[in-house]
Amino acid sequence: MWALRALCLAGLGAVLGGGSADQCSWRGSGLSQEAGSVEQLSLHCAEGSLEWLYPTGALRLRLAPRLPPSTATIKGRDPWHVTACVKPAGTFRGAQLYLEREGVLELLLPEAPRPRVRCFSWSPREKVALFLQATPHHDISRRIAAFRYELRGDWLARPALPSTVSLSAEGACRPCNDTEILMAICTSDFVIRGSIRSVSNDAELQESIIGVSAARIHRQKFPLFQTGGRMTGSIRTPLRCGVKPGPGTFLFTGWLHFGEAWLSCAPRYRDFQRIYEAARRTRQNPCEFPVD
């Protein structure tokens, strides 16, 4: 670990031209890097990818997203934290990925990881980066360290993210409070009124998949639920949350992560009606929402 930290700090001033990049993604080869060097990268999008062929040395990736105003601020208030998620490619080989937070390294992805999403959060005042360290091999051919990333600024939104580093199981899985529910209907990628028709568990990915029958689609930024005929879809949540099938109508809210819907808040619809009407009477509702 000390060797990794020394290598990281030694390369802070070195910027090498070993790859092609735009504002969102980077692709390069370790063959163009000097032995023991650290290439400095900086990406500025809310999502993108990195592909490192024949890894040698190390990469240090600074995350500096220009987040959309709708997610970065609500009514002029700054986000409490920024959340990032990384998803390794199925062929991730030849390197290990670390989270560097205030100079301390924490392992996110070992070499040849399971294809699980890893997430972490930080406050705007913290200094964070991703540190990709090549692992020694006699033959570096056919080794590619590649992953996709997503970032968002969440103000009061508390999605139960997959494999979240910064949240305990209790914090990620507890029911949303009234304030979080009201914010979720305003800022989520999807807001679906419906019922649970099934729950299946994926032990390998540590995910639960909730099958949902939708009665009304209030919002979906992406076609998660088809609007013609029977409206059904699936929403994911961490397996540790222990979701069980149950009767009743719910208001499902959440985010899209790497093309999949992830649950944020899911109050029973009658409870949401009570919460929203109370907030509207006192003019505390952050946005207008149709309530039947």
Disulfide bonds with the S-S distance in Angstrom:
Cys24-Cys45 1.95
Cys85-Cys119 2.05
Cys173-Cys241 2.04
Cys176-Cys265 2.00
Cys186-Cys287 2.00
